[in-house]
Amino acid sequence: MSHILPINSLQETSQPVPLIDLVEQYGTIRDEIQEAVQRVFESQAFVLGDEVAQFEQQVAEYCDSKYAIGCASGSDALLLALMALDLKEGDEVITTPYSFFATASAITRAGGTPVFIDIDPDSYNLDVNQIESAITRRTRAIMPVHLFGQCADMEPIWRLATQYGLAIVEDAAQAIGASYRGRKAGVLGTAGCFSFFPTKNLGGAGDGGLVTTDDKDIAARLKRLRVHGDVGGYTHVDIGINSRLDALQAAVLSVKLRHLDSWSDGRRENANRYNELFEEYGLAERVGTPEESTGKHHVYNQFTIRVEDGNRDEILKRLRARQVGCSIYYPKPLHLQECFSYLNYKSGDFPQAERAAAGTIALPIFAELGAERQRIVVQNLQQVVAELDQESSTSVRKAA
């Protein structure tokens, strides 16, 4: 039975719902975390070392990769992966304009040039049908982003990479635990890059990142590059950077990794419940919800809805006024960022990316959210949409 209500009978719900609540998550694993942190303090070994090596092995086993190399952040993971490929000035990397800034900045920081193509409107990932036309003699790699927790369509990317001799660098910052045809994110290309920013599905107590690969030589170079290219004894064979993973972060992440799959299951359960609630409250025809493509296992780092009647920002404003956590990922595509103006892209070049930037909202999806608070989110969304519909109708009548 639908819960659509006349506007004059709608009542605001007062319980705040955060976009994410790390305190709740911490409460379920407090003792494990404190024990792990205390162990590091007792050892006084804070950078790399056994804690990091153990965590790297755990992630390699989890992703089914041969090697995992920890670093200081997800941004550095992307940069290091490209450095390990020996990206040079003038080399091009094909990627998406609809992503976090680090996707494209890593390419430029490594000396390369980002070449953007548009996104698929349903998954928000790269439109794989546009990749081949973007390949030139300067193309060195393809960087798909597994956005919001769902893997890109990898089979066409594999075929093109093989045909043209290109590397694949996965931006899997939002997708640890996601899979494509039974294979985990991180082993779908030459290298996979992860972020452990606190709000990620696997989040640390600060910044952290990691690169996975099955290539022995790339793994060895990554280990050098994260310590200034040092092979020991202050002997440097590469010009690297300082990007080491702290032992404290590794210890915390090792604890959380044990819970990752259950948390991902909780996010998937919440996503399914949202879909049911949108049907129940008459929003299914008004709000576009995430689609999980066949053969993919979505882990919902974000639950991103699409509202396309030009009032996205007003919906966001009113939801926040009602203390419903929500956000925009991402309000300005990368090709329209001022710092990339030298690439000579313009508004209209990538209409699907621009459409997503103008018409999407992320709702709370964290594992501990629960059915009651999800209903509050959907009730408030329905009320806001009804208010705007009534205001629009009144405005039309006055204009007539």
N, C-alpha and C positions, 0 to 999 in steps of 0.2 A: 504494500500500500504506500502510495506516495505521501511524503510529508510536506508538499508544497502548501504554503500558507498565504492567505491574503496579507498584503503589506501592513494593514493596520493591526493585525494580530501578532506580528512578529515581535519577539522580545530578545534583547541582547543577552547573551550568556556572559557571565562575569568571570569565570575561571580563566586565568591566563594560560596560554599554551605556547611554550617556547619553540623556536625553530629547531633548536637542539639543546639537550641538557646533559652535559658531561658529568655533572655532579651525581645524577641518578646512576649512570653507568659505573662511576667510581665506587659508589656505595655497595655495589654487588661484588666487587673484587678488591675491596680496600685492604684486607689482610694479605692477599697475595702480592699486591703492589708494594705494600710497606716492607714485606719480607724481602722482595727482590731489590728494592732501593737500599735497604739496610745492608744487604750482601755486598753491594757495590761500594758503599761507604766503608765497610769493614776492610775491603780489599784495597781501597784508595787507588784503584786503577780505573781512571775515568774516560780514557780515549782509546777506541779500538780494543784490543785485548780479547780475552776469552769470552766475555759476555757478548761482544759483537760477533765473534766467530761462531758462537753457538747459535745466535739469532740468524745469522746468514745461512747456516746449514738448515735451520728449521724452515725458513722461507723457501729455500731451494727445494726442499722436500715437498712443501705445501704446493708450490707451483709446478713441480715436476721438472725443474730446470737443473742443469748440471752445476751452475755457479750462481752465486748471489753475492753482490758486493755492496755493502752499506756505505752511505755518504751522508752529507749534512742536511740535505733537503731534497724534495722532489724536483725542484728547479735545477739543482746541481746534478741530479740523476740524468736528466735530459741532456744537460751540457756535457757531462762526462761521457755519455754514450756517443754523442756526436764527435767529441774529441777523440774517442777511441777508434772511430771510423776514419780519423785523419781528414775530417772535413776541411776544405781549404777555401780561400777567398774566391768567390765566383761560383762555387758549388751550390746547387739548388736542392731544396728539400720541399716536397709537396706536402701540404698539411691543410688544416681547416682554419677559417677565420673565426669560428665560433667555439671558443675555448678560453681557458685561463691564460693570462698574458705570457706565462713562462713557456708555453708551447712554442710560440714564435720567437720570443726573446732568446731562448737557448740556441736557436738556429743562427741568429745574428751574432750572439756572443761567441759562437764557435767559428765564426768567419763566413758562414754561408748566407744564402738568400732564401727567405721563405717564399714559396709559391703557393698561393691560396687557391682552393677550389671550393665550390659551394657544398652545402650539406644536404643530406636526405631529410625531408621534412618530418618524417615519422620517427626516426631514431635519433635525429640531431647529429649523427655521425657523418663522416665523409660520404659524399655521393660517389660511389666507386665508378659509376659510369662516366665521370668527368676526369678521371685520373690520367688515362692514356693521352688525351689531347693536351695535357699540361706537361708531359715528359719532353725534355729537350736533351741535347748532347751534354748539357751541364748538370742534369739531374743525377744526384748521388743516392738519394734515399726518399722513402715515403714515410711520413710520420702520422699514422692514424691515431686519433684520440678516442679512447673508450669512454665516451662522455656519459656522465651521470650514473655510471655503473654498468653500462651495457657495451659489450664488445662491438667494434666495427665489423662490417661484413668483410671477413679476411680472405676468403677464397679468391675473389678477383684480384685482390692486392698481391697474394702469393703468385698468381699467374703472371701478373705484370712485372713483379720484382724478378722473377726467374727469366722472363723474356728479355728484359732490358738490363739485367745485371745490377739491380738496385738493392740496397739494404733496406730493412724495415725496422724502424724504431717505434715501439709502442709507447704512447703516452697513456700509461695505465694508472695514473695518479689517483683516479676515482674508482678503480675497478679491481682491487685485489679480491680474489675469490670469484670474480665473474668468469664465465667460460664460453667458448665458442666450439660447438660440436664436440663437447667433452674435453676440450683442452683448455687449461687455465690461461687467463691473461698473464702475460709475462713470458710465455713460451710460444707466442704466435708470430714471432719475427726474429730478427737478428739480435735485438736487445729489448728488454721491457723495463720501463721506468716507473717507479712507485713513489708516492709521497706518504709520509706518516704525520702530516699536519694534524693537530689534535682533533679536528672535526671530521677527519676521514673515517671510513668504516673501521680501519685499523689505525688508530691515532695515538701518537706518543704524548709525552709531557712537554712538548716543544717541537721544534723542527726535526725532521729526519727524512731520509730517502734511501733508495736501494735500486740497483740495476741487476736484472737477471739476464743470463745468456747461456747458450750451450757451446759457445765458441771459446776454446781454451785460450787462444791468443788475445782475444778481446778481454776476457776476464783478467788475464795477467796485466794487460795494459791499464784497465780500470783501477786495479789495485795500486798501480804506480801513480796514475794520474791524480788520485785522490790525496796523495801525499807528496805533491810537487814533483812527481816523476822520479822519486827517490827509490833506488833499489837496495838501499842500505849503505851505511857508512858515509852518508852525505854524498853519495854518487848519484847524479841525476841524468837519466837517459831520455827523459821527456820533459817538456815544460808543462807541468801540471798545475793544480790548484790545491788549496787547503780545504778539503771537504771530507772530514772524517766523521763517522757516526760515534756519538758519545756512548759510553758503556751504560750510563743511566737510562738513556733512551732505549737501548737494546734490551735491557733488563725489563723495563716496563712493557715494551712491545712483545717480548717473549711470553709474558703473562697473558696479554690481550690476544695474542695469536691463538691461544688455546680456546678462546671464546668466540673467535671470529665467525665461524660457520653458524653458530646459534644466533648471533646478532644479525647476520645476513638473512637467516631464515625469518627472524622477527621483522626485518624491513620488508621482506617479500610478503609476509602475512599482512602487514600494514598496507602495502600497495594494493593487495587484493581487496582488503576491507574498504579502502577509499573508493575503488571502482563500484563496489556494492552500494556504498553510501551515496555516491553521485547518482546512481540509478534511483535509489530510494527517495532522494530529495529533489528529483527532477532536474538535475544538472548535467546528466550524461550527454544531452544534445547541445549544451551550451559550453561545456568545458572539455577540451581535449586532454586526455590522460596518456601517460607513457605507454608505449606499445613494446611488448617483449617479443622480439622476432623469433621465428622458428629456429631451433638449434642453438639458442643463446640462453644463458642463465644470468639474469639481471640481478644486481646486488643493491640497487637503489641508494647510491650515495646521495642523490637528490631525487625527490619526487616532483617532477616539473610538469605543471599543467599549462595549457595554452588557452588564452582568452583573447579573442581577435576582433572585438568590436570597437577598438580604439580607446578603451577605458582601463587598460591594464594598470596604469599608474594610480588611477583613482581607486581601483579595487585594492591595490596594495596599501594605499594610504588608509583606507577605511578598515581593512583587516587589522592593520597595526594599531589603529585607534581602539579597536576592540580587544587588543592584547593577544592577537593571534600571530604567532611568529611566521614570517614569510620573507622571501628575498628574491632578488633577480640574479640569475646566472645566464647570460652576461649582458649588461645593458648596451654595450657598444662593441660591435664586432672588431676584430683585430685589424682588418684592412682599413678601418676608419679611424684608428688611433693616430694621434698626431705624430707620434714617434716613428710610425711606418709610412708617413706621407711620401717618403722618397721612393717607395715602391710604385707610386702613381696609380693606386687603385682609387676608385670613387664610389660614391653612393649609387646603388643599383647594380654594381658588378656581381654581387652574390645575394640575390633576392631572398633565398630561403634562410640564410644566416641572418640577414637584416630583419626578416619577418619574425624569426625566433627571438631575436634580441628585443624586439618591440612588443612581443605578445606572450611572454612566458612568466610564470611565477612558481617559485619553489615553496612547497608546503612542508610542515614537519613530517619526518619519516623515521626518526631514530627508533631503535628497537624497543625501548621502554615506553613508547608513546601510549599504547593501550587504546582500547575501543572507545572508552568514555571521552577521552580528549580528542580522538579523531572525529567523533560525532560533533563535538563542539566546533571543531574547525569547519566541518561541512555545513553545519547549521549557520554559522556566521557567514560563510561564503554565499550560501543561498540568500541570506538576508541582504547582504550587500548587493548582490546581483538584482534582487527584487527592488531594492531602493533605487538603483540606477535605472532599471526599466521604467519604474513609475515616474522618475524625474524626466526621463527622455520622452515618455508619453505626454506628460504635462507640457513639456516644452514644445512638442509638435502641435498640440492643440492650441496653445497660445499663439504660435506662429501662423496657424491657419485662421 
